[in-house]
Structures are given as C-alpha cells and as structure tokens.
Amino acid sequence: MAYFVQKLLIIIAATEDADRLMDRMTEAGHPVTKISSTGGFLRRGNVTLLSGLEADAVDEVLALVRAECQPRDEYVPVQALPFPGGLPPGEPLQVRAGGATIFVVDVDRFDKV
Ligand code: 2BA
C-alpha cells in the first residue's frame, strides 16, 4: 500500500503497555517499529516505537496511545536508583510509570529502496 509519510511519531512507553499498543496500531493499519530502550533516570527498560504516518493519522494514533498507556504513580526507594548519592535519602520517590512520552517530528523525506 502506498502512503505519504509526513510525520514521524516517536513514542516512549512502558514495556508492559507497548505490545498492546503495537497490536492496536497494526490492527488499525498504522506501521510501527519497536526498539528496546532504557530510561536515563530509572535505568529501567522501556520501549520506543517509531511510526511514520500521514499527517491525518497522527490524532488517531495519539488516541490509541492514550487508551493503552495509562499513567500511574509508582514509588521507588531512593537506594534503588542508580545514583543514590545524588538525591537526599529518606522518603521513596514518586515517579510516573506507564503513560507515554511522544515526539511528533516532521519528515523531510521518506524512501524505501
Ligand atoms: P526515565 O528517564 O527512566 O524516567 C522515568 C520516570 O522517572 C519519568 O517518567 C519521571 O516520572 C521520573 N523522572 C525522570 N527524571 C526525573 C528527575 N530528574 N527527578 C524526579 N523524577 C524523574 P516520564 O517523564 O513519563 O518518562 C518516561 C521515560 O520517557 C523516561 O524514563 C525516558 O526514557 C523517556 N523520556 C521522558 N522525557 C524524555 C525526553 N524529554 N527526551 C527523551 N526521553 C524522554
């Protein structure tokens, strides 16, 4: 199928949400590539999804991301962080788990050879 790629979505999601989101995107006909990644702060595995889309499809994919990647609060002991010396000791740190971080980037050119 020919399509005109105008936007690149870079979606960083929790590993436990990413497969479901990929299924929903694929069912809806949106191409997607999964890359294993690691967050700089928690140093936990997460997933980066790349999807090259027509501009009209961006909102539909963002709605799927919102539905499948619900943010939730998690508490992480400061000692479990890779750099405990950098943070004051004491209360566990509240972090956002799940959810997604999304970049929408203009595509100058898209080729397949
Ligand atoms: P991490 O860097 O491992 O961050 C995981 C979560 O830890 C963040 O969730 C946030 O709730 C918390 N956090 C991050 N830095 C913090 C800090 N300096 N102090 C206190 N809490 C902090 P999200 O913001 O939802 O980010 C989830 C993941 O998305 C990140 O994993 C990172 O892999 C990626 N990410 C987020 N913003 C990004 C950006 N501007 N550029 C590139 N990657 C980004």
Backbone and ligand atoms as CSV (ligand in chain L), in Angstrom:
chain,resi,resn,atom,element,x,y,z
A,1,MET,N,N,0.853,-1.198,0.000
A,1,MET,CA,C,0.000,0.000,0.000
A,1,MET,C,C,0.892,1.253,0.000
A,2,ALA,N,N,0.605,2.186,-0.873
A,2,ALA,CA,C,1.398,3.419,-0.918
A,2,ALA,C,C,0.799,4.435,0.055
A,3,TYR,N,N,1.647,5.090,0.802
A,3,TYR,CA,C,1.161,6.156,1.661
A,3,TYR,C,C,2.246,7.200,1.741
A,4,PHE,N,N,1.839,8.406,2.088
A,4,PHE,CA,C,2.711,9.563,2.051
A,4,PHE,C,C,3.121,9.871,3.490
A,5,VAL,N,N,4.362,9.529,3.854
A,5,VAL,CA,C,4.794,9.729,5.242
A,5,VAL,C,C,5.172,11.192,5.455
A,6,GLN,N,N,4.452,11.849,6.332
A,6,GLN,CA,C,4.685,13.270,6.611
A,6,GLN,C,C,5.175,13.514,8.040
A,7,LYS,N,N,4.843,12.587,8.924
A,7,LYS,CA,C,5.179,12.764,10.355
A,7,LYS,C,C,5.798,11.485,10.894
A,8,LEU,N,N,6.778,11.649,11.767
A,8,LEU,CA,C,7.335,10.503,12.489
A,8,LEU,C,C,6.936,10.637,13.952
A,9,LEU,N,N,6.232,9.634,14.449
A,9,LEU,CA,C,5.919,9.594,15.877
A,9,LEU,C,C,6.979,8.748,16.575
A,10,ILE,N,N,7.566,9.308,17.612
A,10,ILE,CA,C,8.496,8.575,18.469
A,10,ILE,C,C,7.783,8.461,19.814
A,11,ILE,N,N,7.437,7.239,20.166
A,11,ILE,CA,C,6.619,7.012,21.367
A,11,ILE,C,C,7.438,6.184,22.355
A,12,ILE,N,N,7.729,6.761,23.515
A,12,ILE,CA,C,8.443,6.007,24.556
A,12,ILE,C,C,7.397,5.531,25.563
A,13,ALA,N,N,7.285,4.225,25.705
A,13,ALA,CA,C,6.204,3.664,26.524
A,13,ALA,C,C,6.763,2.604,27.458
A,14,ALA,N,N,5.943,2.254,28.458
A,14,ALA,CA,C,6.333,1.173,29.372
A,14,ALA,C,C,6.293,-0.148,28.612
A,15,THR,N,N,7.235,-1.020,28.945
A,15,THR,CA,C,7.320,-2.325,28.277
A,15,THR,C,C,5.992,-3.071,28.376
A,16,GLU,N,N,5.323,-2.994,29.535
A,16,GLU,CA,C,4.093,-3.776,29.734
A,16,GLU,C,C,2.915,-3.238,28.917
A,17,ASP,N,N,3.000,-2.010,28.430
A,17,ASP,CA,C,1.908,-1.437,27.605
A,17,ASP,C,C,2.206,-1.531,26.113
A,18,ALA,N,N,3.477,-1.686,25.760
A,18,ALA,CA,C,3.873,-1.456,24.369
A,18,ALA,C,C,3.325,-2.512,23.399
A,19,ASP,N,N,3.280,-3.773,23.825
A,19,ASP,CA,C,2.821,-4.810,22.891
A,19,ASP,C,C,1.346,-4.612,22.552
A,20,ARG,N,N,0.563,-4.246,23.580
A,20,ARG,CA,C,-0.874,-3.985,23.342
A,20,ARG,C,C,-1.038,-2.807,22.383
A,21,LEU,N,N,-0.247,-1.765,22.605
A,21,LEU,CA,C,-0.341,-0.599,21.720
A,21,LEU,C,C,0.066,-0.972,20.291
A,22,MET,N,N,1.123,-1.772,20.170
A,22,MET,CA,C,1.535,-2.211,18.817
A,22,MET,C,C,0.418,-2.996,18.137
A,23,ASP,N,N,-0.247,-3.868,18.891
A,23,ASP,CA,C,-1.357,-4.646,18.313
A,23,ASP,C,C,-2.443,-3.710,17.791
A,24,ARG,N,N,-2.805,-2.723,18.611
A,24,ARG,CA,C,-3.887,-1.802,18.223
A,24,ARG,C,C,-3.486,-1.000,16.991
A,25,MET,N,N,-2.224,-0.555,16.941
A,25,MET,CA,C,-1.764,0.230,15.785
A,25,MET,C,C,-1.764,-0.626,14.519
A,26,THR,N,N,-1.284,-1.856,14.662
A,26,THR,CA,C,-1.194,-2.741,13.496
A,26,THR,C,C,-2.589,-3.081,12.983
A,27,GLU,N,N,-3.506,-3.396,13.907
A,27,GLU,CA,C,-4.901,-3.691,13.509
A,27,GLU,C,C,-5.505,-2.519,12.740
A,28,ALA,N,N,-5.143,-1.291,13.161
A,28,ALA,CA,C,-5.709,-0.091,12.523
A,28,ALA,C,C,-4.946,0.295,11.251
A,29,GLY,N,N,-3.923,-0.482,10.896
A,29,GLY,CA,C,-3.204,-0.227,9.642
A,29,GLY,C,C,-2.084,0.783,9.738
A,30,HIS,N,N,-1.619,1.058,10.965
A,30,HIS,CA,C,-0.520,2.016,11.127
A,30,HIS,C,C,0.791,1.256,11.309
A,31,PRO,N,N,1.769,1.500,10.445
A,31,PRO,CA,C,3.033,0.784,10.567
A,31,PRO,C,C,3.769,1.193,11.842
A,32,VAL,N,N,4.487,0.253,12.431
A,32,VAL,CA,C,5.189,0.579,13.678
A,32,VAL,C,C,6.416,-0.312,13.827
A,33,THR,N,N,7.475,0.262,14.371
A,33,THR,CA,C,8.717,-0.469,14.663
A,33,THR,C,C,9.038,-0.305,16.137
A,34,LYS,N,N,9.361,-1.437,16.754
A,34,LYS,CA,C,9.658,-1.419,18.200
A,34,LYS,C,C,11.171,-1.496,18.427
A,35,ILE,N,N,11.659,-0.631,19.283
A,35,ILE,CA,C,13.081,-0.635,19.654
A,35,ILE,C,C,13.149,-0.748,21.177
A,36,SER,N,N,14.004,-1.612,21.667
A,36,SER,CA,C,14.183,-1.698,23.120
A,36,SER,C,C,15.023,-0.508,23.581
A,37,SER,N,N,14.622,0.121,24.667
A,37,SER,CA,C,15.339,1.312,25.127
A,37,SER,C,C,15.410,1.313,26.651
A,38,THR,N,N,16.118,2.263,27.183
A,38,THR,CA,C,16.307,2.351,28.643
A,38,THR,C,C,16.195,3.805,29.060
A,39,GLY,N,N,15.393,4.061,30.092
A,39,GLY,CA,C,15.247,5.434,30.585
A,39,GLY,C,C,16.479,5.876,31.340
A,40,GLY,N,N,16.866,7.103,31.139
A,40,GLY,CA,C,18.088,7.619,31.758
A,40,GLY,C,C,17.977,7.780,33.258
A,41,PHE,N,N,16.779,8.049,33.764
A,41,PHE,CA,C,16.623,8.321,35.195
A,41,PHE,C,C,16.522,7.026,35.995
A,42,LEU,N,N,15.573,6.164,35.639
A,42,LEU,CA,C,15.377,4.925,36.394
A,42,LEU,C,C,16.292,3.802,35.917
A,43,ARG,N,N,16.849,3.968,34.696
A,43,ARG,CA,C,17.684,2.920,34.064
A,43,ARG,C,C,16.912,1.613,33.950
A,44,ARG,N,N,15.588,1.743,33.723
A,44,ARG,CA,C,14.737,0.589,33.524
A,44,ARG,C,C,14.477,0.438,32.048
A,45,GLY,N,N,14.241,-0.784,31.619
A,45,GLY,CA,C,13.889,-0.995,30.220
A,45,GLY,C,C,12.563,-0.322,29.903
A,46,ASN,N,N,12.501,0.327,28.763
A,46,ASN,CA,C,11.207,0.766,28.233
A,46,ASN,C,C,11.240,0.479,26.734
A,47,VAL,N,N,10.234,0.925,26.022
A,47,VAL,CA,C,10.133,0.602,24.598
A,47,VAL,C,C,9.950,1.894,23.822
A,48,THR,N,N,10.670,2.008,22.724
A,48,THR,CA,C,10.481,3.154,21.834
A,48,THR,C,C,9.844,2.641,20.550
A,49,LEU,N,N,8.701,3.219,20.202
A,49,LEU,CA,C,8.014,2.839,18.971
A,49,LEU,C,C,8.192,3.961,17.954
A,50,LEU,N,N,8.534,3.584,16.736
A,50,LEU,CA,C,8.638,4.542,15.628
A,50,LEU,C,C,7.485,4.280,14.678
A,51,SER,N,N,6.812,5.337,14.248
A,51,SER,CA,C,5.712,5.151,13.301
A,51,SER,C,C,5.697,6.321,12.324
A,52,GLY,N,N,5.913,6.028,11.057
A,52,GLY,CA,C,5.854,7.044,10.002
A,52,GLY,C,C,4.445,7.105,9.447
A,53,LEU,N,N,3.841,8.295,9.501
A,53,LEU,CA,C,2.397,8.423,9.253
A,53,LEU,C,C,2.076,9.581,8.321
A,54,GLU,N,N,0.927,9.485,7.670
A,54,GLU,CA,C,0.351,10.670,7.040
A,54,GLU,C,C,-0.118,11.603,8.159
A,55,ALA,N,N,-0.083,12.889,7.904
A,55,ALA,CA,C,-0.429,13.863,8.955
A,55,ALA,C,C,-1.828,13.606,9.517
A,56,ASP,N,N,-2.742,13.179,8.659
A,56,ASP,CA,C,-4.132,12.951,9.101
A,56,ASP,C,C,-4.263,11.818,10.116
A,57,ALA,N,N,-3.274,10.919,10.157
A,57,ALA,CA,C,-3.388,9.738,11.028
A,57,ALA,C,C,-2.851,9.998,12.434
A,58,VAL,N,N,-2.181,11.146,12.626
A,58,VAL,CA,C,-1.485,11.362,13.907
A,58,VAL,C,C,-2.466,11.355,15.083
A,59,ASP,N,N,-3.578,12.047,14.962
A,59,ASP,CA,C,-4.501,12.134,16.100
A,59,ASP,C,C,-5.091,10.777,16.449
A,60,GLU,N,N,-5.346,9.969,15.418
A,60,GLU,CA,C,-5.904,8.635,15.674
A,60,GLU,C,C,-4.892,7.797,16.468
A,61,VAL,N,N,-3.629,7.875,16.089
A,61,VAL,CA,C,-2.615,7.093,16.811
A,61,VAL,C,C,-2.439,7.646,18.235
A,62,LEU,N,N,-2.470,8.955,18.384
A,62,LEU,CA,C,-2.341,9.521,19.738
A,62,LEU,C,C,-3.493,9.057,20.636
A,63,ALA,N,N,-4.681,8.893,20.056
A,63,ALA,CA,C,-5.823,8.401,20.845
A,63,ALA,C,C,-5.573,6.952,21.281
A,64,LEU,N,N,-4.959,6.141,20.412
A,64,LEU,CA,C,-4.629,4.762,20.801
A,64,LEU,C,C,-3.596,4.761,21.924
A,65,VAL,N,N,-2.612,5.659,21.830
A,65,VAL,CA,C,-1.586,5.744,22.881
A,65,VAL,C,C,-2.249,6.096,24.213
A,66,ARG,N,N,-3.144,7.083,24.172
A,66,ARG,CA,C,-3.815,7.484,25.422
A,66,ARG,C,C,-4.614,6.329,26.012
A,67,ALA,N,N,-5.267,5.548,25.148
A,67,ALA,CA,C,-6.105,4.446,25.636
A,67,ALA,C,C,-5.269,3.308,26.216
A,68,GLU,N,N,-4.120,3.043,25.625
A,68,GLU,CA,C,-3.354,1.851,26.015
A,68,GLU,C,C,-2.238,2.134,27.006
A,69,CYS,N,N,-1.849,3.381,27.159
A,69,CYS,CA,C,-0.723,3.724,28.048
A,69,CYS,C,C,-1.214,4.651,29.153
A,70,GLN,N,N,-1.857,4.082,30.131
A,70,GLN,CA,C,-2.403,4.896,31.223
A,70,GLN,C,C,-1.294,5.191,32.233
A,71,PRO,N,N,-1.098,6.465,32.582
A,71,PRO,CA,C,-0.075,6.763,33.590
A,71,PRO,C,C,-0.517,6.309,34.981
A,72,ARG,N,N,0.437,5.901,35.770
A,72,ARG,CA,C,0.156,5.531,37.151
A,72,ARG,C,C,1.360,5.956,38.001
A,73,ASP,N,N,1.099,6.232,39.255
A,73,ASP,CA,C,2.201,6.628,40.137
A,73,ASP,C,C,2.860,5.394,40.718
A,74,GLU,N,N,4.156,5.488,40.878
A,74,GLU,CA,C,4.907,4.390,41.472
A,74,GLU,C,C,5.891,5.035,42.444
A,75,TYR,N,N,6.212,4.315,43.510
A,75,TYR,CA,C,7.163,4.851,44.488
A,75,TYR,C,C,8.435,4.008,44.457
A,76,VAL,N,N,9.542,4.671,44.246
A,76,VAL,CA,C,10.821,3.963,44.095
A,76,VAL,C,C,11.716,4.344,45.266
A,77,PRO,N,N,12.250,3.342,45.992
A,77,PRO,CA,C,13.202,3.686,47.065
A,77,PRO,C,C,14.414,4.396,46.473
A,78,VAL,N,N,14.818,5.458,47.116
A,78,VAL,CA,C,15.956,6.243,46.595
A,78,VAL,C,C,17.191,5.357,46.443
A,79,GLN,N,N,17.337,4.368,47.352
A,79,GLN,CA,C,18.509,3.477,47.283
A,79,GLN,C,C,18.500,2.628,46.012
A,80,ALA,N,N,17.309,2.443,45.407
A,80,ALA,CA,C,17.216,1.601,44.203
A,80,ALA,C,C,17.623,2.368,42.949
A,81,LEU,N,N,17.786,3.690,43.073
A,81,LEU,CA,C,18.161,4.475,41.893
A,81,LEU,C,C,19.651,4.284,41.605
A,82,PRO,N,N,20.041,4.434,40.349
A,82,PRO,CA,C,21.440,4.173,40.011
A,82,PRO,C,C,22.415,5.187,40.604
A,83,PHE,N,N,21.901,6.304,41.140
A,83,PHE,CA,C,22.809,7.333,41.673
A,83,PHE,C,C,22.268,7.839,43.003
A,84,PRO,N,N,22.181,6.971,44.038
A,84,PRO,CA,C,21.572,7.384,45.303
A,84,PRO,C,C,22.264,8.568,45.945
A,85,GLY,N,N,23.554,8.724,45.681
A,85,GLY,CA,C,24.281,9.842,46.283
A,85,GLY,C,C,23.766,11.191,45.796
A,86,GLY,N,N,23.102,11.225,44.650
A,86,GLY,CA,C,22.659,12.488,44.058
A,86,GLY,C,C,21.338,12.987,44.594
A,87,LEU,N,N,20.644,12.165,45.397
A,87,LEU,CA,C,19.329,12.554,45.896
A,87,LEU,C,C,19.320,12.438,47.418
A,88,PRO,N,N,18.549,13.306,48.085
A,88,PRO,CA,C,18.525,13.227,49.554
A,88,PRO,C,C,17.922,11.887,49.988
A,89,PRO,N,N,18.485,11.235,51.008
A,89,PRO,CA,C,17.934,9.958,51.477
A,89,PRO,C,C,16.588,10.197,52.158
A,90,GLY,N,N,15.821,9.128,52.314
A,90,GLY,CA,C,14.559,9.269,53.039
A,90,GLY,C,C,13.400,8.700,52.277
A,91,GLU,N,N,12.358,9.525,52.118
A,91,GLU,CA,C,11.102,9.075,51.518
A,91,GLU,C,C,11.320,8.461,50.134
A,92,PRO,N,N,10.553,7.396,49.819
A,92,PRO,CA,C,10.605,6.904,48.439
A,92,PRO,C,C,10.188,8.010,47.474
A,93,LEU,N,N,10.733,7.959,46.292
A,93,LEU,CA,C,10.486,8.993,45.288
A,93,LEU,C,C,9.272,8.600,44.436
A,94,GLN,N,N,8.336,9.541,44.279
A,94,GLN,CA,C,7.171,9.268,43.411
A,94,GLN,C,C,7.573,9.510,41.954
A,95,VAL,N,N,7.378,8.503,41.114
A,95,VAL,CA,C,7.674,8.665,39.682
A,95,VAL,C,C,6.451,8.257,38.878
A,96,ARG,N,N,6.413,8.740,37.643
A,96,ARG,CA,C,5.307,8.381,36.753
A,96,ARG,C,C,5.698,7.088,36.036
A,97,ALA,N,N,4.878,6.060,36.195
A,97,ALA,CA,C,5.104,4.817,35.448
A,97,ALA,C,C,3.982,4.714,34.423
A,98,GLY,N,N,4.176,3.876,33.423
A,98,GLY,CA,C,3.167,3.814,32.367
A,98,GLY,C,C,3.148,5.138,31.634
A,99,GLY,N,N,2.010,5.508,31.104
A,99,GLY,CA,C,1.950,6.737,30.319
A,99,GLY,C,C,2.853,6.608,29.106
A,100,ALA,N,N,3.081,7.693,28.431
A,100,ALA,CA,C,3.974,7.669,27.273
A,100,ALA,C,C,4.517,9.065,27.043
A,101,THR,N,N,5.716,9.108,26.519
A,101,THR,CA,C,6.332,10.372,26.091
A,101,THR,C,C,6.366,10.331,24.573
A,102,ILE,N,N,5.814,11.364,23.935
A,102,ILE,CA,C,5.618,11.298,22.484
A,102,ILE,C,C,6.252,12.517,21.805
A,103,PHE,N,N,7.048,12.260,20.801
A,103,PHE,CA,C,7.581,13.322,19.945
A,103,PHE,C,C,6.902,13.190,18.581
A,104,VAL,N,N,6.416,14.290,18.051
A,104,VAL,CA,C,5.854,14.296,16.688
A,104,VAL,C,C,6.802,15.152,15.838
A,105,VAL,N,N,7.435,14.508,14.853
A,105,VAL,CA,C,8.513,15.146,14.096
A,105,VAL,C,C,8.118,15.222,12.627
A,106,ASP,N,N,8.410,16.361,12.002
A,106,ASP,CA,C,8.173,16.477,10.556
A,106,ASP,C,C,9.169,15.612,9.790
A,107,VAL,N,N,8.689,14.940,8.763
A,107,VAL,CA,C,9.561,14.100,7.927
A,107,VAL,C,C,9.870,14.869,6.635
A,108,ASP,N,N,11.160,15.127,6.386
A,108,ASP,CA,C,11.561,15.831,5.155
A,108,ASP,C,C,11.418,14.931,3.949
A,109,ARG,N,N,11.750,13.676,4.151
A,109,ARG,CA,C,11.777,12.758,3.023
A,109,ARG,C,C,11.622,11.336,3.536
A,110,PHE,N,N,10.921,10.512,2.785
A,110,PHE,CA,C,10.723,9.108,3.163
A,110,PHE,C,C,10.937,8.263,1.926
A,111,ASP,N,N,11.874,7.346,1.986
A,111,ASP,CA,C,12.181,6.485,0.841
A,111,ASP,C,C,12.179,5.042,1.276
A,112,LYS,N,N,11.817,4.170,0.353
A,112,LYS,CA,C,12.076,2.732,0.551
A,112,LYS,C,C,12.825,2.277,-0.680
A,113,VAL,N,N,13.894,1.543,-0.486
A,113,VAL,CA,C,14.674,1.104,-1.648
A,113,VAL,C,C,14.673,-0.413,-1.695
L,1,2BA,P1,P,13.303,7.662,32.774
L,1,2BA,O1,O,14.313,8.684,32.409
L,1,2BA,O2,O,13.805,6.403,33.413
L,1,2BA,O3,O,12.231,8.353,33.751
L,1,2BA,C1,C,11.203,7.587,34.362
L,1,2BA,C2,C,10.296,8.475,35.216
L,1,2BA,O4,O,11.062,8.980,36.308
L,1,2BA,C3,C,9.776,9.710,34.469
L,1,2BA,O5,O,8.583,9.369,33.771
L,1,2BA,C4,C,9.529,10.683,35.604
L,1,2BA,O6,O,8.281,10.414,36.256
L,1,2BA,C5,C,10.620,10.322,36.594
L,1,2BA,N1,N,11.773,11.224,36.471
L,1,2BA,C6,C,12.586,11.378,35.398
L,1,2BA,N2,N,13.568,12.250,35.656
L,1,2BA,C7,C,13.381,12.648,36.943
L,1,2BA,C8,C,14.084,13.542,37.816
L,1,2BA,N3,N,15.186,14.216,37.427
L,1,2BA,N4,N,13.579,13.717,39.084
L,1,2BA,C9,C,12.481,13.066,39.519
L,1,2BA,N5,N,11.780,12.188,38.732
L,1,2BA,C10,C,12.223,11.993,37.469
L,1,2BA,P2,P,8.302,10.026,32.346
L,1,2BA,O7,O,8.505,11.515,32.387
L,1,2BA,O8,O,6.952,9.531,31.935
L,1,2BA,O9,O,9.404,9.455,31.352
L,1,2BA,C11,C,9.387,8.078,30.984
L,1,2BA,C12,C,10.570,7.771,30.110
L,1,2BA,O10,O,10.426,8.508,28.886
L,1,2BA,C13,C,11.922,8.224,30.665
L,1,2BA,O11,O,12.444,7.216,31.500
L,1,2BA,C14,C,12.754,8.401,29.401
L,1,2BA,O12,O,13.156,7.123,28.915
L,1,2BA,C15,C,11.710,8.949,28.423
L,1,2BA,N6,N,11.684,10.413,28.353
L,1,2BA,C16,C,10.913,11.253,29.070
L,1,2BA,N7,N,11.113,12.525,28.694
L,1,2BA,C17,C,12.045,12.494,27.713
L,1,2BA,C18,C,12.686,13.487,26.913
L,1,2BA,N8,N,12.405,14.813,27.031
L,1,2BA,N9,N,13.610,13.093,25.980
L,1,2BA,C19,C,13.904,11.778,25.843
L,1,2BA,N10,N,13.330,10.779,26.573
L,1,2BA,C20,C,12.410,11.142,27.492
